[in-house]
């Protein structure tokens, strides 16, 4: 067993992140103790790390706990990247306080852009979720993971690509996947297994290159590619104009009679570069918190 305390120098709203991650029933979260147990793959082995918040938004501090001492350095690096603890959220806050989103960021300050825990798992999740309401999307994802994934203690791991690639389409259809969505999930896994897509190489490519590559895959459109970039690679300047949540949040913020057009949204977002992903996150937050 090992433990490590990490203190941040910038403000960071971890309680919001816990609330958001708790929307996914597959995440292992203890709200009372302000803790999440994260499933990680380290050298092709499943491992768990507990992250507990000890501090406040203004003075963030975290306790990390793992089981394998030899994995400690790798796990610490992965967790820091997942939670973007090196990002200066105070600088981003000051940036948006000079824009027309000033009131939004004053109400919801220091909202981090937190990544999902695994590149392939997040691609599966994003494909499953596209064009579905949140409740049904989570139901399908839960069935998928609990049937083909692995449970370690109380934490679920998504299935690896080689396991997904050999699932018969009919098995997912029996879980209420549409035939097309079953094909999108399984065929994408086949592309990964066959080496046609290497998700880890995308970290060195720009947003346009990644979107171009992903959208060549059947069933992956711009919304899926943009969301994957945000929540897998933590890209800071993405603004999915097709996202209904973003549209509704802007309608509410600007007190519009109807949702804004995509062209209008794109025009507004020009003023939010190079941090449009943070605008997206904070807009989502504004309709998540009632």
PyMOL commands that set and color helices and strands:
alter all, ss='L'
color gray80, all
select helices_A, chain A and resi 14-21+69-83+89-96+102-107+119-129+134-148+161-164+169-173+179-193+199-204+207-214+222-233+244-253+262-272+276-288
alter helices_A, ss='H'
color red, helices_A
select strands_A, chain A and resi 2-7+28-30+35-42+45-53+61-66+150-152+155-157
alter strands_A, ss='S'
color yellow, strands_A
deselect
rebuild
show_as cartoon
